[in-house]
């Protein structure tokens, strides 16, 4: 059994629905990436470097480490005049199994550029380079880049800076702990920035457009974030976070329940090591909330909400399924 909490909030701050405690305070992990790239876009640095929407999407990514993703990251680095050696994200084997097996077969080691967070780090470094800032300590919470990220994150999620918990992510970058309600509000405002200052609203539009236009860069072909954005066809922004975190932003006038943008923040309490639970629960939330129709759910059936369980002989022995109802 897996326990969860979720908040569904519109861009005006209204709590529309929930599971469990919508005020649960927890770290966004990689779900924070669209917010972490905000100052880079808002201040025009990405535009000055001539970054494409595909490359902007890569800066928001938890990518699979394929050659396609590496090429995009190297392209950003080339435009900014930085190199892989500047990355301080560490390294891990590519998430994409084919790529990982190929590297092993060829005797190649995984390097930081194949880390799923290399796009985010490259965006931070590029912003620092454009501003003539130190590249060696770009992950310090006292670095101007991180201070700008923290400030814009606080403003978008409408939470006082002193209420934000600070931690160190798996990739060594600062990360933030806030209530699910505020995270969902942040995603709602990201998708529906009509009340935001003009420059920030434009940055929100560039980020969401890049992610929805190039979902394969945000995650990878066949992975849940990518597939949900593909099936959403311009109405959903999707970003996973480690340890059972899943976020979705719904564009205004794209859902049956609100003419405003809506954000959803979900946390699976046990961390969802199988990475199957959060997808099934999110699909059930979107089904109950009326965002996905039967045809769209059928396209995503491999992720749930009901999943068949087979043993090693491929005999069906059961199924997993959500058993909650949204409190609206």
Secondary structure, DSSP 8 states (H G I E B T S, - for coil): ---EEEEEEETTS-EEEEES-TT-EEE-GGGGHHHHTHHHHHTTHHHHTT--HHHHHHHT------HHHHHHHHHHHHHHT--GGG--S-----SSHHHHHHHHHTT----GGGSTTHHHHHHHHHHHHHTT--STTTTSTTSHHHHHHHHHHHHHTT--GGG-EEEE-TTSSEEEEEEHHHHHHHHHHHH--TTS-HHHHHHHHHHHHHHHHTHHHHS-TTSHHHHHHHHHTTSEEEEEETTTEEEEEE-TTSSSS-SS-EEEEEEETT--TTS-HHHHHHHHHHHHTT-S-HHHHHHTGGG-SSEEEE-TT--EEEEE------B-
